[in-house]
Amino acid sequence: MKDLYLDINGEILTKDGKPANYLLDFLKKATENYNCYWLTTHCKGDAKTAVDYLESRLPDEAMNFIRKIKPTSWNTLKTEAINFDNDFI
């Protein structure tokens, strides 16, 4: 299974801070077909920070999928968190 790296702003939420169009469909397919990881400034080693940030912004049904997304760790650049040994998107 390929790895899928997800950001929050511009992917999960629009620039206006609202849920992206078709978000539930996207999250369902993503979490069922990929190893999903956070690649966002809202998560540096602990997925709870991303979950907490999104909890008041997304419907409960979306949060069921959000909680399946694994954390990543990085220091300076988010790309440090990408495992280049695996196929990824």
Summary of the structure (lengths in Angstrom):
residues: 89
radius of gyration: 12.3
end to end distance: 11.0
largest distance: 35.4
contacts: 239
relative contact order: 0.25
helix: 35%
strand: 15%
